[in-house]
C-alpha cells in the first residue's frame, strides 16, 4: 500500500511538472494527534510533533493538486483519562507515522501563490487519498519498549474472525485552511485536516479480551500487554477491550511555508481559461 501511494505521488508530481510551471513547493511543521479507543472524542488531546513537505501544481486561481508527505508521532494513555472504565483498562501506546498522499485543493477566493499585490489571501478546503505506516508500541513493567502488532494481544490470527493487522494501510485526508502571501514568491498556509483510516488498530485496541492461554502463544510479554487492567479480580476474557465497529482516526494541524517555482512562461497565470464562479469573467 505505501509503495503504491509513493508511486502515485511520484507519478502525480511528474505529471504536474510536465503540465506547466504554476508550481510551488515547501515544508510544514505542526502537531499530530489520534482519535480512537483510547481517545474517543477529544480533539487535540495527546498531541505529538509532525513535519513534512509538499509539491503543488496550481491549475488556476481556484483549483490545485499536491503531493504531500507527513511524518509524525501519535500517542494516548488511559491513565490520563477522566473516564473510570479507561482508568481501569489502563492501556497506553505510541506510534511513529509516515504518510504519503495526493490531495486536491479548492480556494474560495482567487489566489495566486507568491503574489502580494493581488489574489493574496483565501480560505480553502482539501481532500484526497493516501497511505501511511504505523507501528503501535508500549512499555513493559521492566521498562522495555515493545512492538504491539507482533504480540497479537487480542488473539489475532488464532481466534476466528480476528485477523492480524499490517503496518501499512490507506487513509482519506480532508480538511480546511487559509493561505496568505506574506512576501513575494512565498505563501504561508495554515491547515487542519482529519484522516479517516481503514484500520481499528492504530492503538492496538479493537475488540474483546482474548483468553490468556491464547495470547500466551506469543509469550509472557504478550500476556502483559494484552491485559493491564487495575483492580479487576475476575478473568477479563471476552469482556470489552475496544469498540470494533469504529475505525481509528488521526489528524494534522500544520503551518506550511511554500515557495513559488519560477515560471518559464510569465503569462501562464494571466492566460488561464478558467471562468471564475464569483465574477463570471475568465482569468
ABEGO torsion letter per residue (X at the ends): XAAAAAAAAAAAAAAAAAAEABBBBBBBBBBBBBBBAABAABBGBGBBBBBEBBBBBBABAABBBBBBBBBBBBBBBAAABABAAAAAAGBBBBBBBBBBBBBBBBBABBBBBGBAABGABBBBBBBBBBBBBBBBBBBBAAGBBBBAAAAGAAGBGABBGBBBBBABBBBBBBEBBBBBBABBGBBBBBBBBBBBBABAAAAGBABBBBBAAAAAAAEAAAAAAABABBGBABBABGBBABBAABBBBBBBBBBBBBBBBBBABAAAAAABABBBAAAGBBX
